[in-house]
Amino acid sequence: MSRIFLFLATNVAVMALIGIVFQIFGIQGLLAENGVDLNLTAVMLMSLLVGFSGSIISLMMSKSMAKRSMGVHLIEQPANNAERWLVETVHRQADRAGIGHPEVGIFDSPQPNAFATGANRNNALVAVSTGLLKDMTQDEVEAVLGHEVSHVANGDMVTMALIQGVVNTFVMFLSTVIGHVVDRVVFKTERGHGPAYWVTSIIAQVVLSILASIIVMWFSRRREFRADQGGAELAGRQKMIASLRRLQQAHEPKDLPDQMAAFGIAGGVGAGLKALFLTHPPLEQRIAALENMR
């Protein structure tokens, strides 16, 4: 909860700073002189409300959505030794990480993968694929579980939602301002919103969203290194390295839906500009980071 308040406070502070900058440089007066009757404070507040509402709602629904979209079978009563070991391992790691016991589940997929999600670090979900259980050794699975438990302990799901809310806020705010300026200053629309406002604001939203996603994906990649380190601490560094090498042999699997990709154990591959939009760093970089970890 403190993290949510911190991000909200930071977002409000930055928005207030933008308002001050607009005042200092006379941007508000310049807009008024050109007939842009735009209440920046109202736009800021509306952008804040809309920008965060979608992210917070998605966060709150993340666990139930993951269960449905991935067809997760929750292990409520272990049916065999493998399921019992899976639950006991997650619970043991959760105790070491100082969080509540996550729900544990299995989803049907031939590719080795796993994910963690949930709005609360004490009420999360950790799920692994049937392919991961089939293709990996028990030590490697233990490391993957440690990676996912570390995501939960680090509060990554909450932080990602809040960062997305921040960038959504600024995308909406800036695209609205740009749309008004083009509509009133360039096309001289006197009242209401002309076609230029809608076209320009939509284009601005698309462009700014693409640029903002680079920031979000950069953070997503950084948190993977932290989760790898956490997995190494919970299961052992060599086990974590071995699990990532096993994923390399599976040709960087990417079988999770887009909305779940950021919370999986492995991501896609890419070079050049595409690398800026990856949720996960290349596996060779993650392995090198673990090998250099003290």
N, C-alpha and C positions, 0 to 999 in steps of 0.2 A: 504493500500500500504506500509506503514511504517513497518508493521508486516512482509510482504514478504521480504523486504530488510533486516530486522533484522535476519530472519531465514537464508536467503542466506548468509549474512555476517558471521553468526555463523558457518554455514556449511563449508564455505571456510576457516575460521579460524581453525576449527578442522582438516580439511583435511591438511592444512599447518602444523599444529602441528604434525600430523602423519608423514609427510615428514621429519620434523626436527628430530623426534624420530628415524626414520629409519637411518638418517645420523649420529646422535650421537652414536647410538649403532652399527654402521657399517653394518646395515642390507642390505643397497644398495650394499656395497662392497662385502658382503658375497654372495649375489645373483649373482653378476657379476663373482665372483670366481668360482661359480658352473654353469656358462653358462646361467644364467637367465638374458637375455638381455631385461630387463623390464624397460621401462620409467615410473617411478612412477608418475611423474607430469602429463604425458599424460593420464595415467589410472585414476588419480584423476579427471581430467577435464572431461573425457568421462563419468565417473561414476556420476559426478555431473549433467551433461547434461541429461543423460538417466534417472537417479534417480528422477529428478524433473519434467521432461517433462510429464511423464505419470500422475503424481499427479496433476500437474497444469491443464492439459487438462481435466482430470476427474472433477476437481473443476469447470472449466468453463462450462462444459456440465451438471453439476449436476442437475440443475433445470429442464432443458428440458428432461433429462433422467428420472428423478423422475416422471414427468408428464406422460410420456409414459409408464413406467414400472408399475406404480401404477394406471394408468387410472384416474388421478385426474381431477375432474370437477371443473374448476375455477368459482368462484362466481364473475362475472363481473357486473351483475345486479341482486341483490337479488330477488329471486322469492317468498319468504315468510318471515314471521317474524323471523323464526329461522336462516335463512341465513343472514338476515339483522343484527340480534344480533351478529352473528359470526363475520362478517366483522367489525362491529363497535367496538366490544371488542378487536379484534386484533389491529385495528388502534389506539384505546385508549391506549392500553398497549405499542405499538410501540412509541407513542408520549412520554409516561412516560420514556421509556428506551432510548429515544434520537436517534432513528433510523428512516429510511424511512418506509413508509407503505408497508409491505410485501403483495404479492398476497395471497389470501385465497382460499382454495379449499377443496373439499370433495372427498374421494375415497371409493369405495364400498368394505367393508370387515365386516364380522360379529364380528370380534374381536375388542375390544376397543384399539385404538392406534392412534398415531399422529406423525408427523415428521416435521422438518424444514430443508431447504437446500437452497443453493444459493452461488454464488461466492462473493457476495457483501452484506454487512449488510444493505445497503439501497435499495437492489433489491433482496429480498429473497422470499421464498415460505413457507407458513405454511399451512399444510393440516391435516385434521382429518378424521377418518374413520366413516362410517355410524353406526358401532357398538358402537363407543364411544358416539356419539350423542344420541343413543337409550338407552344405559345402564347407562349413567352418568347423574347426576343432572346438572342444569345450573351452579351452584357454582363449581362443580368438573370440568366441561368442561372449565370454566374460568381459573382455576388453571393450567390445562394442556396447555391451550393456553399461559399462562404466562411462563410456563416452556419452550415452544418452542420459544417464542419471546426472552427469555433470552439467548437461544442458539445463536440466530441471533445476539443479542446485544453484546454477549461475543466474537463474531467472531469465534465460535467453528468450523464451516465448513472449514474456511481458515486455522486455526491452525492445524486441523487434517490432511489436505492435505499437509501442509508444514512438519509436523512431519513424515508423510509417505514418503515424498520426501527425508528427511534426512536419514531415516533408509534404504530406497532403495539405496541411494548413497553408504552407507557403506557396505551393503550386496554385491553390485556389485563390489566395490573396493576390499574388502577382499577375495571374492570368486575368483576374477581374479588373485590376488597375490598367493593364495593357489594353484590354478590350475597350474600356471606357475612353482611354486616351486616343486610340485610333479612331473610334467612332465619333468622338466630339471634335478632336483637333484636326484629323486628316479628312474625315468625310463630313464634318460640320453638321452632324445630327443635332437638332436643337432640343428635342424632348424624347423621353423614353429611350429605348434601345433600338437602334437601326440594325439592319442585316450585318453591317461591318462589325458590330459588337459581338454578335454571336459567332460569326466566322472566326474573328481574330482571337476571341477568348478560348474557343475550342482548340484552335491550332496552338495557341500558347500553352494550354493545358497538356496537350500531347507532347510538345517539345520539352516543357519543364518536367513532366512526369518521367520522361526518358532520362533526363539529366539527374533527376532526384533518385531514380532507381539505381544509378551508379553508386550513390552514397549508401543506400540501403544494402546493396549487394556487397559493397566493401566491408561494411560492418559484419555482415553475415559470414564472410570469409574469415575475418579476424576472430570471431567467436568460435569457429571450428578449431582453430589452433588451441584455444583455451579449453575446449571440450576434450580435445585429444590429450592435453596435459592432465586434465582431470581423470580421464580414463586410465592414463598411465599410473596415476597416483592410487586409483582404486583397484586396478587389476594387475599392474606391473607394466613397466615401459616396454619390455620385450614382447609381451602379449599384445600391447597396443600396436606396436610396429608390425608384428606378424599379421594382425587382423587387417591392417591397411595394405600390406603386401598381397594378402589374399584378395582384397578388393581390386587391386591392380590386375591380378590374373583374371578377374571377371570382366576386364575391359571397362572400368569405370562405370558400373551400373547406374542407370537412371530410370527407374520404373515407377517412381512416385509421381502423383499429379503435381502440377505447378504449385498449388497452394500448400503442398506438404514438402516440396523439394528442399526448402531451407531447413527443415527439421530432420532430415535423413542423415545417414552416416556417410553417404557418398553422393557426389554430384556429377555433372557432366564435364566434358572437356571443351576447351576453346583456346583460341589464340587471337592476338591482336585486339580489336575492339570487342569481340565476343567475350574475351576474358573478363572485361569490366562488368559483365552482367551475370557471371556465374555465382551461384550461392555458396559454392565450396571451392577452396583452393585446390590446385592439382595435387594428387596423392603423393607425388614425389616430393613436393614441398612440405607436406605434412609429415612425411616420414623423416625428411632431413631435419625438421624442427625437433622431432622427438629424439633423433640420434644426437643432436647437439644440446638437448635439455640436461641441465645439471641436477 
